Structures are given as C-alpha cells and as structure tokens.
Amino acid sequence: MLNYILLVFVPIALVLELLHAPGVWIFIVSALALLPLASWMGRATEELAARTGSTVGGLLNATFGNAAELIIAGVALAAGKLEVVKASITGSILSNLLLVLGLSIFLGGLRFNTQRFNANSANIMATLLVLSMVAFLLPAFFDLAERTYFRVDPTLPDLDFSHAAAIVLVLVYLANIWFSLRTHRDLVSGRDETHLEDHPATWSIPVSIGVLASATVGVAVMAEFLVGSLEAATSVLGLSEFFVGIILIPLVGNAAEHFAAIGFAIKNKMDLAVQIAIGSALQIALLVAPLLILLGWIIGQPMNLVFQNPLELAALAASIIATNAVVRDGETNWLEGFLLLGVYVLLGFAFFFTPR
C-alpha cells in the first residue's frame, strides 16, 4: 500500500521541475519518488522470475537486482558527477553489508536466539567480498606506485588499468552466476530456496514487462531531477555531495531490497536475508561498478576505479572484514547485528564530518 501512496511524489516532482522550484524541494521529492519506483522494478523482476523458472529467474534477479542504483549512478556519471558516482558505489556496498545485514541480524536475533543459514554459500560470498576489496584497493595502490615509485607524471595509465579491471570483474561476476545457478547450485542453495515456488506469479508476462519498463523510465527521469538539483540541495541542507553520494543515494536506490531482507530475517528466513544483503553488495562491486567504468568510457565521461579518499577505502575494508567475521560460521545472534550497525553509524559520522 505504501508503494501506491508514495507514487504521488512522481507527478509532484514533475510539476516542481516544470515550475523551476527551489532545488532542495526537487531533490527531496525526487528522492521520495524513487522509493516506490525502485520497489516496482523489483516486484516486476520477481514476477518475471516466477514465470520463467528457477534458473532464468535467478539470472533475472541477479541481473536486475540493482538496476535502479545503476540508473541513478549512470545519470550522475553522464552529468560529470564522478566523485558522487564513486561515493554511491562505496555507499551501496556499505549500506548492504553493515546497515541491511546488521538490521536483519539484529531484528531477527531479537525474535530467535540463534539464526542459521547455509555456511557454504556464506563462505563463497565472503571470499568474493575479499576479491572485491582487492579490486578496489589495487587501483589506488597502482596509482600511488606510479606517483611515488615509478614517478610517472603527468599522464598516468589509471584509466587503462581500470578498464582492464572492469572487464575482469564482469567475468568474475558471470562465473559466479554460472557457478551458483548451474554447476554448484546444490552447494549454495539454502533452506529458503523454495521462496519463488511458495509465491507464484500473479502478473502476466506482458504486465510484468510493462511495469518494469514504466518503472525504469520513471527511475531515469527522477534520477535526472535528483542529480540536477544535487548542488542546490547540498548547499541549502549543509551537506557535502560526498555525504549524499555515500549515504543518501544508496538508501534511496536500495530501499526495497533493504525492507525485503529485514522482513525475511524477522521470519527466520536467514538464507534469503543474507543472500539479498551480501548478494546485492557483490553485484554492486562485481557488476554495477565495472559497468559504470565501461559506460563512462563509451559516453566520453572517463571514470577510473581509483578511490583517492583513504576514508572510503578504509570503510570498504572495515565493512568486508566485519561481514566476514559475522557470516563465516553460518549462524548469527542479535549482538553480531548490533556490532555491524555500530560500524555503520561510526562511518556515517566520519562521512558527515568530512570537510566539504
């Protein structure tokens, strides 16, 4: 019901944009409008997945799971907001691993003393998280080595290295999809694997495709408004574009997945909750980020994988290390969730107080 109510912000955002209203109002209303649109994209994808069978359905969910986030970041990339795009990549990983997983474990742990899930699947995802951390740290060290050890200046091959790294990450992502859906499905499947079978499709394929297409267009338009009003909104609200990119945009783009993971955890379906939270973070790192690098290459907005802000790299490392420590044994309790939330809040304060 909330998705229907929040849709009212879509025409309001259109009217405000046409009337050239203050940027801060366009920013706030566009952000609220993105919440139901992203949710409808997720719902349409699930309906299509339920109609197409487990293998194709799993591929659809894996591919379109962060479509809204990709569209928002793509619009920011086209507008030349490269630092905002990089911050949104980092923020999406942090919010999924620390906020979403933390809330899921904490709230689920309040109802159930100990919650268990597939340790094999968790270990595979934890390993991929470490690979993701290496993929984000290595370009920064590559750039540092060029400047200090090799003394290559002024032209640095950061873009070339980033393009190569992006291609490798996409290949790793595709390999993981094949591994999970085809060759080792029994290894990574959990007790909650029958979720789609328990919730048969209620929409026809044409309706699902129509909703998905309409929501995608809506997300693209609202993202255009959001990015266009970003500078004016940050000035009025007293926030840095970095804080908006790393905290606010990921919350808006992934809100539907956040609520879904928490809901499953409260129902003691921790396999699904862990899969959504960590799987979404992996998709950002292994698919969305490299696609944005390649997209920038195509549209003439070159963006590399070098994160100059050491705080971002430290945050990524902290979130991945903390997540690994929590999920490795295949069981959780509320204290572990509280600890993940504590790390996220600490990082949030650090980002908030970062100079503009």
Kinemage of the C-alpha trace (Angstrom):
@kinemage 1
@onewidth
@group {chain A} dominant
@subgroup {mainchain}
@vectorlist {calphas} color= white
{ca met a 1} P 0.000 0.000 0.000
{ca leu a 2} L 2.873 2.325 0.806
{ca asn a 3} L 4.184 1.930 -2.749
{ca tyr a 4} L 0.896 3.235 -4.131
{ca ile a 5} L 0.866 6.187 -1.735
{ca leu a 6} L 4.448 7.216 -2.458
{ca leu a 7} L 3.771 7.233 -6.223
{ca val a 8} L 2.064 10.596 -5.711
{ca phe a 9} L 5.536 12.129 -5.453
{ca val a 10} L 6.240 11.282 -9.122
{ca pro a 11} L 3.803 13.865 -10.595
{ca ile a 12} L 4.698 16.303 -7.816
{ca ala a 13} L 8.356 16.083 -8.838
{ca leu a 14} L 7.390 16.667 -12.486
{ca val a 15} L 5.376 19.762 -11.546
{ca leu a 16} L 8.170 21.154 -9.363
{ca glu a 17} L 10.679 20.651 -12.174
{ca leu a 18} L 8.420 22.377 -14.714
{ca leu a 19} L 7.851 25.289 -12.324
{ca his a 20} L 11.613 25.565 -11.647
{ca ala a 21} L 11.013 25.231 -7.918
{ca pro a 22} L 13.888 25.511 -5.426
{ca gly a 23} L 16.404 22.732 -5.929
{ca val a 24} L 16.114 21.419 -2.395
{ca trp a 25} L 12.413 20.624 -2.866
{ca ile a 26} L 13.020 18.931 -6.200
{ca phe a 27} L 15.783 16.874 -4.588
{ca ile a 28} L 13.641 15.734 -1.640
{ca val a 29} L 10.539 14.938 -3.691
{ca ser a 30} L 12.552 13.129 -6.389
{ca ala a 31} L 14.238 11.008 -3.722
{ca leu a 32} L 10.834 10.073 -2.255
{ca ala a 33} L 9.521 9.279 -5.750
{ca leu a 34} L 12.432 6.918 -6.368
{ca leu a 35} L 11.441 4.726 -3.410
{ca pro a 36} L 8.231 3.245 -4.905
{ca leu a 37} L 9.647 3.169 -8.448
{ca ala a 38} L 12.633 1.086 -7.333
{ca ser a 39} L 10.252 -1.196 -5.433
{ca trp a 40} L 8.046 -1.683 -8.507
{ca met a 41} L 11.120 -2.575 -10.546
{ca gly a 42} L 11.953 -5.250 -8.002
{ca arg a 43} L 8.371 -6.548 -7.916
{ca ala a 44} L 8.183 -6.783 -11.718
{ca thr a 45} L 11.509 -8.625 -11.816
{ca glu a 46} L 10.276 -11.126 -9.224
{ca glu a 47} L 7.072 -11.692 -11.211
{ca leu a 48} L 9.071 -12.368 -14.365
{ca ala a 49} L 11.395 -14.645 -12.401
{ca ala a 50} L 8.457 -16.667 -11.084
{ca arg a 51} L 7.173 -17.141 -14.653
{ca thr a 52} L 10.467 -18.163 -16.249
{ca gly a 53} L 11.688 -20.929 -13.916
{ca ser a 54} L 14.372 -21.075 -11.265
{ca thr a 55} L 17.458 -20.776 -13.474
{ca val a 56} L 16.276 -17.912 -15.670
{ca gly a 57} L 14.508 -16.375 -12.687
{ca gly a 58} L 17.677 -16.421 -10.633
{ca leu a 59} L 19.533 -14.803 -13.516
{ca leu a 60} L 16.872 -12.092 -13.816
{ca asn a 61} L 17.019 -11.351 -10.093
{ca ala a 62} L 20.814 -11.269 -10.181
{ca thr a 63} L 20.884 -9.003 -13.234
{ca phe a 64} L 18.161 -6.505 -12.318
{ca gly a 65} L 18.646 -6.531 -8.546
{ca asn a 66} L 20.407 -3.170 -8.550
{ca ala a 67} L 19.009 -1.728 -11.767
{ca ala a 68} L 17.679 1.388 -10.019
{ca glu a 69} L 21.077 2.028 -8.438
{ca leu a 70} L 22.766 1.604 -11.810
{ca ile a 71} L 20.397 4.064 -13.474
{ca ile a 72} L 20.862 6.708 -10.761
{ca ala a 73} L 24.648 6.360 -10.882
{ca gly a 74} L 24.571 6.363 -14.692
{ca val a 75} L 22.683 9.660 -14.760
{ca ala a 76} L 25.185 11.165 -12.292
{ca leu a 77} L 28.028 9.851 -14.451
{ca ala a 78} L 26.572 11.459 -17.578
{ca ala a 79} L 26.331 14.735 -15.633
{ca gly a 80} L 30.034 14.553 -14.783
{ca lys a 81} L 29.488 13.933 -11.048
{ca leu a 82} L 32.293 11.365 -10.920
{ca glu a 83} L 33.012 11.650 -7.204
{ca val a 84} L 29.305 11.271 -6.410
{ca val a 85} L 29.221 8.107 -8.550
{ca lys a 86} L 32.247 6.651 -6.775
{ca ala a 87} L 30.766 7.562 -3.394
{ca ser a 88} L 27.458 5.891 -4.317
{ca ile a 89} L 29.323 2.694 -5.234
{ca thr a 90} L 31.075 2.659 -1.872
{ca gly a 91} L 27.904 3.637 -0.039
{ca ser a 92} L 25.850 0.871 -1.635
{ca ile a 93} L 28.340 -1.757 -0.510
{ca leu a 94} L 28.489 -0.292 2.993
{ca ser a 95} L 24.711 0.005 3.385
{ca asn a 96} L 24.124 -3.582 2.253
{ca leu a 97} L 26.865 -5.150 4.376
{ca leu a 98} L 26.518 -3.061 7.522
{ca leu a 99} L 23.080 -1.444 7.644
{ca val a 100} L 20.878 -4.017 5.904
{ca leu a 101} L 22.672 -7.137 7.097
{ca gly a 102} L 23.140 -5.591 10.535
{ca leu a 103} L 19.452 -4.709 10.910
{ca ser a 104} L 18.409 -8.111 9.578
{ca ile a 105} L 20.620 -9.987 12.047
{ca phe a 106} L 19.707 -7.687 14.944
{ca leu a 107} L 15.915 -7.714 14.478
{ca gly a 108} L 15.856 -11.409 13.607
{ca gly a 109} L 18.031 -12.137 16.633
{ca leu a 110} L 15.583 -10.375 18.937
{ca arg a 111} L 12.918 -12.931 17.953
{ca phe a 112} L 15.133 -16.002 17.611
{ca asn a 113} L 18.024 -16.749 19.937
{ca thr a 114} L 20.290 -18.101 17.155
{ca gln a 115} L 19.614 -17.992 13.424
{ca arg a 116} L 21.340 -20.323 10.983
{ca phe a 117} L 21.933 -20.269 7.247
{ca asn a 118} L 23.974 -22.087 4.594
{ca ala a 119} L 27.612 -21.724 5.684
{ca asn a 120} L 28.933 -22.938 2.316
{ca ser a 121} L 27.074 -20.207 0.459
{ca ala a 122} L 28.141 -17.615 3.035
{ca asn a 123} L 31.804 -18.642 2.720
{ca ile a 124} L 31.689 -18.358 -1.069
{ca met a 125} L 30.178 -14.881 -0.840
{ca ala a 126} L 32.699 -13.919 1.845
{ca thr a 127} L 35.525 -14.976 -0.478
{ca leu a 128} L 34.046 -12.905 -3.303
{ca leu a 129} L 33.847 -9.955 -0.918
{ca val a 130} L 37.584 -10.242 -0.276
{ca leu a 131} L 38.164 -10.289 -4.040
{ca ser a 132} L 36.019 -7.164 -4.311
{ca met a 133} L 38.127 -5.466 -1.650
{ca val a 134} L 41.297 -6.314 -3.586
{ca ala a 135} L 39.688 -4.984 -6.782
{ca phe a 136} L 39.022 -1.620 -5.115
{ca leu a 137} L 42.312 -1.371 -3.227
{ca leu a 138} L 44.605 -2.366 -6.091
{ca pro a 139} L 43.855 0.613 -8.405
{ca ala a 140} L 44.585 3.024 -5.552
{ca phe a 141} L 47.917 1.339 -4.818
{ca phe a 142} L 48.627 1.208 -8.573
{ca asp a 143} L 48.132 4.970 -8.745
{ca leu a 144} L 50.250 5.508 -5.636
{ca ala a 145} L 53.066 3.348 -7.032
{ca glu a 146} L 53.037 5.306 -10.281
{ca arg a 147} L 53.335 8.621 -8.487
{ca thr a 148} L 55.889 7.714 -5.830
{ca tyr a 149} L 57.925 4.740 -7.064
{ca phe a 150} L 57.803 4.890 -10.859
{ca arg a 151} L 57.324 8.693 -10.884
{ca val a 152} L 55.113 8.586 -13.972
{ca asp a 153} L 53.801 12.088 -14.476
{ca pro a 154} L 51.685 13.784 -15.693
{ca thr a 155} L 49.981 11.072 -17.775
{ca leu a 156} L 49.011 8.089 -15.636
{ca pro a 157} L 47.539 4.901 -17.127
{ca asp a 158} L 44.882 4.677 -14.419
{ca leu a 159} L 42.076 4.567 -16.976
{ca asp a 160} L 43.666 1.719 -18.906
{ca phe a 161} L 44.127 -0.293 -15.735
{ca ser a 162} L 40.554 0.485 -14.636
{ca his a 163} L 39.111 -0.663 -17.967
{ca ala a 164} L 41.048 -3.928 -17.733
{ca ala a 165} L 39.969 -4.402 -14.105
{ca ala a 166} L 36.316 -3.718 -15.016
{ca ile a 167} L 36.358 -6.444 -17.662
{ca val a 168} L 37.908 -8.920 -15.208
{ca leu a 169} L 35.273 -8.112 -12.571
{ca val a 170} L 32.421 -8.644 -15.031
{ca leu a 171} L 33.904 -12.021 -15.981
{ca val a 172} L 34.153 -12.963 -12.294
{ca tyr a 173} L 30.521 -11.946 -11.801
{ca leu a 174} L 29.376 -14.071 -14.760
{ca ala a 175} L 31.434 -17.006 -13.479
{ca asn a 176} L 29.754 -16.683 -10.086
{ca ile a 177} L 26.303 -16.656 -11.701
{ca trp a 178} L 27.127 -19.828 -13.655
{ca phe a 179} L 28.557 -21.444 -10.525
{ca ser a 180} L 25.507 -20.571 -8.421
{ca leu a 181} L 22.781 -21.373 -10.930
{ca arg a 182} L 24.245 -24.288 -12.872
{ca thr a 183} L 27.313 -26.229 -11.741
{ca his a 184} L 27.090 -25.950 -7.928
{ca arg a 185} L 23.528 -24.948 -7.233
{ca asp a 186} L 23.110 -27.618 -4.536
{ca leu a 187} L 26.140 -26.275 -2.721
{ca val a 188} L 24.904 -22.705 -2.436
{ca ser a 189} L 21.150 -23.284 -2.097
{ca gly a 190} L 19.644 -22.858 1.337
{ca arg a 191} L 16.567 -23.880 3.275
{ca asp a 192} L 14.618 -20.904 1.902
{ca glu a 193} L 15.283 -21.803 -1.759
{ca thr a 194} L 11.614 -22.508 -2.367
{ca his a 195} L 10.664 -18.841 -1.892
{ca leu a 196} L 9.622 -18.352 -5.534
{ca glu a 197} L 7.679 -21.589 -5.592
{ca asp a 198} L 5.828 -20.541 -2.422
{ca his a 199} L 4.922 -17.207 -4.047
{ca pro a 200} L 3.642 -17.950 -7.569
{ca ala a 201} L 3.378 -15.160 -10.127
{ca thr a 202} L 0.195 -13.088 -10.079
{ca trp a 203} L 1.046 -10.867 -13.063
{ca ser a 204} L 1.196 -11.959 -16.673
{ca ile a 205} L 4.460 -11.577 -18.579
{ca pro a 206} L 3.185 -8.540 -20.610
{ca val a 207} L 2.064 -6.809 -17.413
{ca ser a 208} L 5.386 -7.555 -15.719
{ca ile a 209} L 7.356 -6.242 -18.696
{ca gly a 210} L 5.139 -3.153 -18.884
{ca val a 211} L 5.573 -2.362 -15.192
{ca leu a 212} L 9.324 -2.962 -15.420
{ca ala a 213} L 9.656 -0.678 -18.451
{ca ser a 214} L 7.478 2.074 -16.919
{ca ala a 215} L 9.304 1.951 -13.585
{ca thr a 216} L 12.662 2.037 -15.377
{ca val a 217} L 11.669 5.167 -17.308
{ca gly a 218} L 10.361 6.723 -14.096
{ca val a 219} L 13.586 5.967 -12.235
{ca ala a 220} L 15.617 7.503 -15.065
{ca val a 221} L 13.532 10.705 -15.030
{ca met a 222} L 13.553 11.038 -11.242
{ca ala a 223} L 17.302 10.346 -11.192
{ca glu a 224} L 17.766 13.173 -13.708
{ca phe a 225} L 15.847 15.527 -11.402
{ca leu a 226} L 17.751 14.288 -8.341
{ca val a 227} L 21.181 14.805 -9.888
{ca gly a 228} L 20.198 18.127 -11.445
{ca ser a 229} L 19.131 19.528 -8.073
{ca leu a 230} L 22.013 17.974 -6.119
{ca glu a 231} L 24.239 21.034 -5.966
{ca ala a 232} L 21.446 23.381 -4.874
{ca ala a 233} L 20.136 20.891 -2.294
{ca thr a 234} L 23.520 20.254 -0.689
{ca ser a 235} L 24.083 23.988 -0.379
{ca val a 236} L 20.771 24.520 1.428
{ca leu a 237} L 20.960 21.393 3.593
{ca gly a 238} L 24.603 21.976 4.518
{ca leu a 239} L 25.644 18.539 3.317
{ca ser a 240} L 28.559 17.617 1.084
{ca glu a 241} L 27.956 15.883 -2.244
{ca phe a 242} L 30.214 13.140 -0.922
{ca phe a 243} L 27.873 12.505 2.043
{ca val a 244} L 24.820 12.495 -0.226
{ca gly a 245} L 26.511 10.035 -2.569
{ca ile a 246} L 27.767 7.651 0.086
{ca ile a 247} L 24.789 7.690 2.491
{ca leu a 248} L 21.571 9.094 0.994
{ca ile a 249} L 21.602 7.862 -2.620
{ca pro a 250} L 22.268 4.196 -1.678
{ca leu a 251} L 19.412 4.299 0.839
{ca val a 252} L 17.028 5.583 -1.833
{ca gly a 253} L 18.158 3.227 -4.592
{ca asn a 254} L 18.142 0.062 -2.467
{ca ala a 255} L 15.216 0.731 -0.129
{ca ala a 256} L 13.049 -2.105 -1.486
{ca glu a 257} L 15.815 -4.683 -1.060
{ca his a 258} L 16.541 -3.357 2.423
{ca phe a 259} L 12.985 -3.946 3.608
{ca ala a 260} L 12.841 -7.354 1.924
{ca ala a 261} L 15.983 -8.626 3.661
{ca ile a 262} L 14.841 -7.387 7.058
{ca gly a 263} L 11.392 -8.932 6.563
{ca phe a 264} L 12.879 -12.339 5.737
{ca ala a 265} L 15.164 -12.205 8.787
{ca ile a 266} L 12.232 -11.479 11.097
{ca lys a 267} L 10.520 -14.575 9.633
{ca asn a 268} L 13.687 -16.605 10.353
{ca lys a 269} L 14.487 -16.976 6.640
{ca met a 270} L 18.127 -16.025 7.104
{ca asp a 271} L 19.322 -17.718 3.904
{ca leu a 272} L 17.276 -15.228 1.900
{ca ala a 273} L 18.216 -12.262 4.100
{ca val a 274} L 21.940 -12.991 3.835
{ca gln a 275} L 21.670 -13.682 0.101
{ca ile a 276} L 19.900 -10.369 -0.528
{ca ala a 277} L 22.240 -8.245 1.602
{ca ile a 278} L 25.603 -9.732 0.624
{ca gly a 279} L 24.489 -10.631 -2.904
{ca ser a 280} L 23.455 -7.033 -3.540
{ca ala a 281} L 26.815 -5.756 -2.287
{ca leu a 282} L 28.614 -8.231 -4.542
{ca gln a 283} L 26.538 -7.164 -7.521
{ca ile a 284} L 27.499 -3.537 -6.920
{ca ala a 285} L 31.189 -4.424 -6.689
{ca leu a 286} L 31.402 -7.008 -9.469
{ca leu a 287} L 28.829 -5.726 -11.963
{ca val a 288} L 27.498 -2.209 -11.362
{ca ala a 289} L 30.882 -0.581 -10.673
{ca pro a 290} L 32.645 -2.092 -13.727
{ca leu a 291} L 29.630 -1.347 -15.947
{ca leu a 292} L 29.812 2.297 -14.882
{ca ile a 293} L 33.531 2.341 -15.722
{ca leu a 294} L 32.810 0.923 -19.173
{ca leu a 295} L 29.803 3.235 -19.648
{ca gly a 296} L 31.940 6.265 -18.874
{ca trp a 297} L 34.440 5.033 -21.454
{ca ile a 298} L 31.673 4.808 -24.063
{ca ile a 299} L 29.931 8.154 -23.431
{ca gly a 300} L 33.100 10.180 -23.033
{ca gln a 301} L 32.984 10.626 -19.255
{ca pro a 302} L 36.131 8.681 -18.304
{ca met a 303} L 35.998 7.386 -14.746
{ca asn a 304} L 38.600 5.173 -13.127
{ca leu a 305} L 38.483 2.811 -10.161
{ca val a 306} L 40.983 4.856 -8.179
{ca phe a 307} L 39.431 5.992 -4.892
{ca gln a 308} L 41.561 8.929 -3.774
{ca asn a 309} L 39.789 9.295 -0.426
{ca pro a 310} L 41.521 6.910 2.013
{ca leu a 311} L 38.432 7.029 4.235
{ca glu a 312} L 36.408 5.269 1.517
{ca leu a 313} L 38.984 2.501 1.207
{ca ala a 314} L 39.181 2.098 4.970
{ca ala a 315} L 35.380 1.928 5.160
{ca leu a 316} L 35.229 -0.742 2.452
{ca ala a 317} L 37.902 -2.825 4.159
{ca ala a 318} L 36.213 -2.463 7.566
{ca ser a 319} L 32.795 -3.481 6.236
{ca ile a 320} L 34.113 -6.544 4.402
{ca ile a 321} L 36.266 -7.698 7.324
{ca ala a 322} L 33.369 -7.256 9.765
{ca thr a 323} L 30.942 -9.105 7.472
{ca asn a 324} L 33.377 -11.981 7.010
{ca ala a 325} L 33.773 -12.327 10.760
{ca val a 326} L 29.996 -12.478 11.241
{ca val a 327} L 28.857 -14.862 8.486
{ca arg a 328} L 31.720 -17.369 8.269
{ca asp a 329} L 30.253 -19.826 10.813
{ca gly a 330} L 26.749 -19.907 9.291
{ca glu a 331} L 24.921 -18.636 12.373
{ca thr a 332} L 24.176 -15.253 13.916
{ca asn a 333} L 22.739 -13.604 17.009
{ca trp a 334} L 21.443 -10.106 17.750
{ca leu a 335} L 24.776 -8.884 19.170
{ca glu a 336} L 26.553 -9.501 15.866
{ca gly a 337} L 23.924 -7.448 14.077
{ca phe a 338} L 24.301 -4.663 16.632
{ca leu a 339} L 28.063 -4.621 16.048
{ca leu a 340} L 27.594 -4.237 12.271
{ca leu a 341} L 25.180 -1.355 12.885
{ca gly a 342} L 27.726 0.236 15.212
{ca val a 343} L 30.372 0.169 12.487
{ca tyr a 344} L 27.928 1.773 10.018
{ca val a 345} L 26.997 4.564 12.446
{ca leu a 346} L 30.672 5.297 13.147
{ca leu a 347} L 31.386 5.519 9.426
{ca gly a 348} L 28.301 7.701 8.954
{ca phe a 349} L 29.619 10.208 11.482
{ca ala a 350} L 33.029 10.160 9.801
{ca phe a 351} L 31.457 10.889 6.411
{ca phe a 352} L 29.190 13.587 7.863
{ca phe a 353} L 32.087 15.481 9.422
{ca thr a 354} L 34.273 15.142 6.316
{ca pro a 355} L 35.098 18.670 5.080
{ca arg a 356} L 33.037 19.792 2.096
